């Protein structure tokens, strides 16, 4: 089966986020009041072939821990859904 995967990566609580802080400081000057807690992360999307959703999730989790994230300072969340179009 083919699955569409999206991995959202964010900094762990307590890790400094200078990009988020810079954005948050700039917002009032741009007319955006009342915005706080800005955090910057990344989203990585791809397709994966696996026997079933459990196998796909296990594969993506392994990718996260070994390659896509720095588990010391980053957290990740995974979204999986069956792909609409099979990969040729």
Buried (B, 14 or more C-beta within 10 A) or exposed (E): EBBBBBBBBBBEEEEEBEEBEEBBEEBEEEEEEEEEEBBBBEEBEEEBEBEEEEBBBEBBBEBBEEEBBEEEEBBBEBEBEEBEEEEE
